Amino acid sequence: MLDLAFVKKDTQLYDPFCGSGTILIEGALRALNIPAGIGRGFAAERWDAVPPHIWKEERSRGLDLVHRDAQFCAFGSDIDRNAFELALDNARKAGVAERVRVRVRDIREFKVPDTAAVVVTNPPYGERMLDVQQARQIEKTMGRVFKRGMTGYYIISPDEEFEAQFGRRANKIRRLYNGMLRCNFYMYYGDRPKKDAP
Ligand SMILES: C[S@@+](CC[C@H](N)C(=O)[O-])C[C@H]1O[C@@H](n2cnc3c(N)ncnc32)[C@H](O)[C@@H]1O
């Protein structure tokens, strides 16, 4: 999703249904070019075929390629205080807490500055939490608070009626799966300069 939303080293990324913070944290790792799994061990490190110095050199090479000058920052919010605490804790564990800000906030109060920000989000579906009618009410609210302008909006949802509830046709839709759940990824491009547009 972050690839499709063109999250880059200077992106301001928002997720107003941030839950445990997955999108914000993955966005930070991607924008800063932090190698996947840099902080963990691998079973293959015990294989004789790969001498230990190779692992050390590759880790060090990966860290040299981190975009330390990146302006990237991520802003998350969620109505649930537990989710908010979890997201903060996960960002700390992933080593990106400096780039991630989280707050408790209902979607009804969501605002983005009129800049070329990117919203990537996974709203409640009415499967595990809420019912379908409540989820659709949230989709309507998103249509109201996600203002047209420079910001691009990228929303994953299994609701085939999403565009009708949201109130706008997406610029593009990609079929994606969230686990076993068939979803659409609704892409609303912001008014960005042509050279940045996908
Ligand atoms: C599908 S989950 C998002 C999961 C998230 N991507 C993650 O990494 O954990 C939807 C989230 O929306 C939040 N939510 C539900 N109603 C909300 C509302 N009215 N305003 C803001 N957040 C809400 C829930 O607390 C939940 O964390």
Ligand as a Chemical Component Dictionary entry (heavy atoms), coordinates in Angstrom:
data_LIG
# 
_chem_comp.id                   LIG 
_chem_comp.type                 NON-POLYMER 
_chem_comp.pdbx_formal_charge   0 
_chem_comp.three_letter_code    LIG 
# 
loop_
_chem_comp_atom.comp_id 
_chem_comp_atom.atom_id 
_chem_comp_atom.alt_atom_id 
_chem_comp_atom.type_symbol 
_chem_comp_atom.charge 
_chem_comp_atom.model_Cartn_x 
_chem_comp_atom.model_Cartn_y 
_chem_comp_atom.model_Cartn_z 
_chem_comp_atom.pdbx_ordinal 
LIG C1  C1  C 0  -8.934  -2.063 10.940 1  
LIG S1  S1  S 1  -8.344  -1.261 12.394 2  
LIG C2  C2  C 0  -6.818  -0.534 11.871 3  
LIG C3  C3  C 0  -5.659  -1.450 12.096 4  
LIG C4  C4  C 0  -4.326  -0.754 11.932 5  
LIG N1  N1  N 0  -3.990  -0.565 10.523 6  
LIG C5  C5  C 0  -3.213  -1.503 12.668 7  
LIG O1  O1  O 0  -2.081  -1.542 12.210 8  
LIG O2  O2  O -1 -3.465  -2.037 13.753 9  
LIG C6  C6  C 0  -9.423  0.137  12.548 10 
LIG C7  C7  C 0  -9.091  1.073  13.690 11 
LIG O3  O3  O 0  -10.049 2.147  13.651 12 
LIG C8  C8  C 0  -10.263 2.601  14.978 13 
LIG N2  N2  N 0  -11.529 3.355  14.999 14 
LIG C9  C9  C 0  -12.810 2.887  15.039 15 
LIG N3  N3  N 0  -13.689 3.878  15.022 16 
LIG C10 C10 C 0  -12.976 5.043  14.962 17 
LIG C11 C11 C 0  -13.327 6.422  14.906 18 
LIG N4  N4  N 0  -14.596 6.824  14.918 19 
LIG N5  N5  N 0  -12.338 7.345  14.838 20 
LIG C12 C12 C 0  -11.016 6.955  14.829 21 
LIG N6  N6  N 0  -10.629 5.662  14.906 22 
LIG C13 C13 C 0  -11.585 4.716  14.956 23 
LIG C14 C14 C 0  -10.243 1.326  15.813 24 
LIG O4  O4  O 0  -9.946  1.619  17.169 25 
LIG C15 C15 C 0  -9.165  0.488  15.102 26 
LIG O5  O5  O 0  -7.903  0.623  15.731 27 
# 
loop_
_chem_comp_bond.comp_id 
_chem_comp_bond.atom_id_1 
_chem_comp_bond.atom_id_2 
_chem_comp_bond.value_order 
_chem_comp_bond.pdbx_ordinal 
LIG C1  S1  SING 1  
LIG S1  C2  SING 2  
LIG S1  C6  SING 3  
LIG C2  C3  SING 4  
LIG C3  C4  SING 5  
LIG C4  N1  SING 6  
LIG C4  C5  SING 7  
LIG C5  O1  DOUB 8  
LIG C5  O2  SING 9  
LIG C6  C7  SING 10 
LIG C7  O3  SING 11 
LIG C7  C15 SING 12 
LIG O3  C8  SING 13 
LIG C8  N2  SING 14 
LIG C8  C14 SING 15 
LIG N2  C9  SING 16 
LIG N2  C13 SING 17 
LIG C9  N3  DOUB 18 
LIG N3  C10 SING 19 
LIG C10 C11 SING 20 
LIG C10 C13 DOUB 21 
LIG C11 N4  SING 22 
LIG C11 N5  DOUB 23 
LIG N5  C12 SING 24 
LIG C12 N6  DOUB 25 
LIG N6  C13 SING 26 
LIG C14 O4  SING 27 
LIG C14 C15 SING 28 
LIG C15 O5  SING 29 
# 
